[in-house]
Amino acid sequence: YRTYPPEAVLVLELITTAQKAGFSLADIRKLLPPGLHHWDHAGLIAALRRKVADIEMLETRLKESTAQLIGLIAD
């Protein structure tokens, strides 16, 4: 058996949540500080805003694709 510090659970929860939000492990690695008490808040907020913008762009592209496919079906 291995013993892990209590922070390990928090880090795993952060990683899981970030993956569900669409962040890759490489992205998460860049965002996580070496110690949980040294967050780069400005960098984190900027990364979250970029992810929101990426998702919004994807939504727009998906809506456009859907409209094109519906048009093809109608034709």
N, C-alpha and C positions, 0 to 999 in steps of 0.2 A: 504494500500500500504506500501511497505517496501522500504527503501532507502539503497542502497548498495554502497560501495566505488568503485571508478573507477578500483581499482586493481581486484575486483571481476570478471569483464569481462575478464581480462587477465588470471586469474586463470582458469576460465571456458574454455577459448580457449585452454589453455595448457592441461587441462584434456581431452578435446575432441580430440585434436591432438594426445596425447599420447595413448588414447584408440584406435584410428584408426591405430596406429603403432603397436598395439598388446599388450600394457601394460595393466595389470589388475588394478583395482582401488587400490588394496593393494600395488602394485608396485609403482603406482603414488603417493600414500600417503607417501611412504618412500623417494621418490625423491624430492617432493615439500618441500621447506624450510618453516619454520614458518613465515618468512617475505620474500617477494620477493627480497629483497636486500641482502640476505645472502645465495646465491646459493653455494652448494658444487660442483664446476665445475668438479673437478676430479671424484667425485662420479657419477655425471651425465654422463660424457663422458664414464666412465667404464660401466654404465648401458646400455647406447646406444650401445656400442660395443658388450656387452653380447647379447642384443636383436638382433643385426645383425647376430651374430654367431648362435643364436637359429633359426632364419629364414633361414639361409643358410643350417643348418642341416635338417630342415624340408623340404626344397626344394630337398635336396639330397634323403631323404627318400621317398618323393612323386615321384621323377623320378624313383627310384628303384621299387616302387609299381606299377607304370605305366608300366614299362618294364615287370614285372612279369605278370601283367594282360594281356598285349598284347601277351605275350608268351602263356598264357593259352588259349586265344582266338584262336591263330594260331594252337595250338595242337588240 
